[in-house]
Amino acid sequence: MKQKLKTHKATAKRVKITASGKFLRRKVAISHLRRHKSSHLVRSADKRYQLSSADTRRMKRLLPYAF
């Protein structure tokens, strides 16, 4: 019998998957030394951005039951 695939829990906590199958992520380096960054940078980093298409294959392997 084939084994079950395990979900990578750290990835599951950091990435959100839309209904159409796109991966949404947050920008990095926003909580560290925040006062020196511009307000425009801080506001834009709070939003979610789509993951690049080159990384989606790796994400599908880390989150096998997310679809």
C-alpha positions, -999 to +999 in steps of 0.1 A: +000+000+000+012+035-009+021+059+020+003+091+026+021+123+016+029+147+044+020+184+042+049+208+049+034+227+079+057+257+077+047+263+041+011+258+049+012+285+075+030+310+052+011+305+019-026+310+011-041+292-019-070+308-038-099+288-053-084+290-088-051+275-075-029+305-072-004+309-044-004+341-023+025+351-002+036+380+020+067+402+013+098+395+034+118+417+058+090+440+069+090+434+107+127+440+111+139+476+115+106+489+104+110+526+114+137+532+088+115+520+060+092+543+041+055+542+048+048+533+011+071+502+015+054+492+048+019+495+033+028+476+002+045+448+022+013+442+042-005+430+011-004+395-004+014+389-037+011+361-061+040+336-061+061+333-092+051+306-116+086+291-113+079+282-076+044+268-080+058+233-088+077+232-056+047+244-036+025+217-051+050+191-038+051+207-004+013+210-001+000+178-018-036+180-005-043+217-009-061+214-042 
